[in-house]
Each structure stands twice: as C-alpha cells, then as structure tokens.
Amino acid sequence: MIERPAHKTTGGAAIRLDAVRFDYGDMAMRFDLAIEPSSIATIIGPSGAGKSTVLNLIAGFESPLSGRILIDNEDMTNVDPSRRPVSMVFQDNNLFAHLDVAANVGLGRKPGLRLDEADQSAIHDAIVKVGLAGKEKRKPQALSGGERQRVAIARALVRNRPVLLLDEAFASLGPALRQEMLDLIGQLQGDTGMTIVMVTHHPEEALRLPSILFFLENGHVAASGPARDLLSDRGPSLLRKYLGSQELSL
C-alpha cells in the first residue's frame, strides 16, 4: 500500500487545440479537441494517426502551421516547452544511469541539482507517493522496469505542473505491471487533481481509469466521448472496426 504524505494540491488545467494544423510528411493533420481541467484523457488510434503528435504539440516539442494551443485558457502556441505548465513521461524513462533514484527525481526540480531543504522535501514526498521509499540510493540498473517508470513519474510530480502527458509510458511493461501503473496514475490524479493525457495502443487502459477517449484516424479526431461508451458495442462503427475482434471488459 502506498503511503500518502501531506502535500500541496497541484490542480489541473484545461487544454484546447483550436483548429491546429500540422503536416507530418505528406499527411495534413488538423486537430480540434478540448480536455476539461482535472480530467483524464486517453488517445488511441492506428500507428501514424497523430497520437504522439498531439502530445508534442501540447508540450511544445512541435509547432503548428496554424491554429492555437490553449492551456488553462492561455495561448501557449508560441511559448517555449520549458515555460509551459506541462510535464511528460515517455516509454523510455530517460533516467541517468550514473545517478541514484533521489538525484534522478531531483532533476525534475532543478536540473543543476542545487537542491535546498524545500526541494529535498518535495523529492522525498514524491518518492514516497510512487511507492519507492527506501530505494532513494539505488541506481536505475538495480530497479525493475516498473520501478524505473515510477522514478520518471516522481520526477514529473516534483515539477508541480498541472498537466501530465504520458506517451505510451507503460508500453514496455507486461499486462499486470501496466495495470499496476495505471492504478498508481489514478491515485496520483485523485490526490493532485492534475489533468492527465495518455497515449496508448491498448484501448483497455482507457477503461482502467475514468477517462474521456479520443480516437484519432488520419490526423484528426474521428470520435470522442466517455471511454466506456465509445468502447462498448454501441460505439461508432469506425472505432469498432479499429478494435476488430478485441474483447474489452466493461
């Protein structure tokens, strides 16, 4: 059981992609979507549909040809990634092998690791929250795959940003570990109220959490709504075609 220390609630931010155009090779993409603050959104779709592109546009790693990217009702279209109220966790957790757990988490607080008492307290709280208390001095090679992703999530937490983006963050984990990590994300979202946007190739992950689903096809949002509705046998035909013979437990 994960101990939950007292902490400051982050709160979430609304996200809106307003007529955002982006060209990827010869594919012209256009995204219109809105995500409520303090909600969980899951993005699914075939490879090349634009799932990671949406996250990169929100984070600022890609720039649109036109349109606006709004976060917390502020226009972030031309704002540098470092100044956006966003943290991102990738499938490759980007941990530094020569640094221990505490230092890897501390990078999210201050890249130069010049940490004061408040920083150290935030790092400790984040490590406890993700269930890694007692492993602060371990190097990444001494951790399991799930533990390494917990470190990456803790590093995102200490940044204290209202939006967390997960780009297939658990794809390399087995089914049981993926479920464990999703449950952790659900706990953290409940604790902090942050807005979470998650890209996945596993539609059942959208059902593990109370999420709004966005189905992308050919560079646009082809369907959206509560995951339990869209992934049911009453969902839109194009989504049922994408799912094929997959059986999802509702």
N, C-alpha and C positions, 0 to 999 in steps of 0.2 A: 504493500500500500504506500502511495506517495504522500509524504508529509507536506502540508501546505503552510508555509510561513506567512506571516503578515506581510503585505506588500501594497504598494500603490497601484490602483487600478488604472490600466492604460486607456481603456475605452477604444472604440472603433471609429473608423472614418468611412463615409460614403465614397464610392468610386463610380465614375461615369466616363464611358468612352462615347463621345458625341460625334457621329459621322466621321470616325477616324479612318483615313485611307493609308494603306501601306502596301508597297509592291515587294513581293518576295519572288525573285526570279521573274518568270513570266506570269505569275499569279497576282492578280489585283485583289487585294483584300480590303474589306470595309467592315468596320465593327461599330455597332451601336448596342451598348449594354449598360445597365445600371445595377449596382450592388448596394444594398442597404447597409448602413453602419452597424457594426457588431453582429454581422451575419456570416454564414459560411457559404461560399460559392464553390461549386465543383465544375470544372471544364473538361468535357470529354469530346472525342471525335477521332476520325481516322488520322493516320500519320500524314503530316503535311497540311492539315486543315487550318493551322494557325494557333494552336493551343499555347505553345511556348511564346509565340509572338505577342499574344495578348499580355502575358505576364511581363515580357520585356518592354512593352510599350508603357505599362503601368509603372514599372520600376525606372524607366528612363534609359534603358540599355539600347532601345531602338527609338527612332524619331519618326513620327507620322508625316506623310506628304501633305495632309490637310486634316482638319478636324481638331477637336480639343480633348485633352485628358484632364479630368477634374478629380481631385481628391479632397475630401472634406469641403467641397464646394469652392475650392481654389483651383485656378487654372495652372496645371503643372506641366503643360505641353513643352515648354522650353526650359524647365528647371533641371539642373544637373541631378543625376541619380543620388549623389551623396546628400542632397538637400531635400529629397522627397521623404515623406513620413512613412517609409516602406522598408521592411526587411525581407530577405529572400533566402530560401533554403533549397539547394539543388540536390539532385540524385547523388552526385559526387559531393560529399560533405565539405570538401575544401579545408580539411584540418591540416595543420602543420605538424609533421611527424616528429620534429625535434622539440615541440612544446607539449607540456602536460595539459590535462583537462582544464585546469583553472586558467592557464595562460591562453589556451585556445578560446575559451569563453570570454576572457578579458579583452581579446582583440575586438570584440563587438562593442566594448565600452570605450576603449581608447586604443587605436592601432599602435601607438608607441609604447603601450603597456606601462605608462607612468600613472599608476593607479593610487588613488587616495583611499581613505577609510570608507567613504560612501561607495566608491567603485567596488571595493573588496566585499562590502556587504551585499551589493546588488549581485555580484558574481556568485557569492555563496548561496543567496536565496534562489537564483536561477538553477544552480546545480542541484539543490535540494528539490526544487519543483519538478525537475525532469527525472528524478529518481537516481541520481548518481552521487549522492552523499557518501563520502568515504573513498571516492575514486579520484579526488582532485589532483593527485600527483601522478596518475597513470598517463602514459603516453598512448597515442591512438592505436599503435600496434598491439597494445595489451587489452584492447576493448573489442567487443563483438560488433558486428555491423549495426545492430540496433542501438547499441550504446554510443557508437560514433555519431549516429544521426541525432541522438539525444543531446550530445555536445553541440552539434550545429544548431539545434533548436534553442538550447540555452544561450548560445551566442546571439541569436536573433532576439531573444527575450530581453537581454540586458541593454539592447539598443532602445528599448521602450518606445517603439514606433506603433502606431495604431493599426497598421496593415501588415499582415504576414502573407507572403506569397510562397507556395510550395510547388516546385516544378518537378513532378514525378519523384518527390523526395524519398519515397519508400519503394520504388520500383525494383530495387535490387534485393529486397528482403522477401523472405518466404511468407506464405499467407498468414500464419499465426503471428509473426512479428509485425506484419503490416497492420493487422487488426489491433495489436497492442499499441503501435504508434498512433493510429487513428484515435484510439481511446484517450491517449495522452493529449493529443491535439484538442480533442473535445473538452477535456478537463481544463486545459490552459485557456481555451477560448471562453469557457464559463467563468474562470477566475478573473481574466483581464478584460473581457468584453471586446477584444480586438476583432477586426474584420479579417477573415481568412479566405484566400482564393487559392484553390488547389487544382492543379492539372494532374490527371491520371489516365491510364489506359485500362483501369479496372472499374467499370461502372458500379460494381457492388460497393466500392468505397464511398460513393455518394450516398448510399443508404445507411452506412455505419454512423453517419453524422446527420443532423437535421439541416440538410443543405438545399440550396437552390441550384438547379442544374442548368448549364449552358451547353448545348450540343452544337459544335462547330462543324461546318462542311464547306469545303472550297472557299475558305477565307471569309466566312460570315457566320453569324449566329442563326442557325436554321431552326432552333427550338429552344425555349427556356421555360422554366417553371419549377415548382417543388419536385425534388428528385423522385419522391415516392409516386407522384402522379405520372411523370414522364416515363419512368422505367416500368410502369405497370402495363398490363395488356391493353389498357385504354390509351396508352401513349401514342404520339404521332407515328404514322406508318414509316416515315423515313428513319426514325430512331429505332423502331422495331427491326427494320431491315439491317441497320448497322449492327444491332445486337445479335442478329441471326438466331442461332439455337441456344444462346446463353440463357441459363435459368437463374434468375435473381430471386433471392429470398426477401420478400417484402414483409 
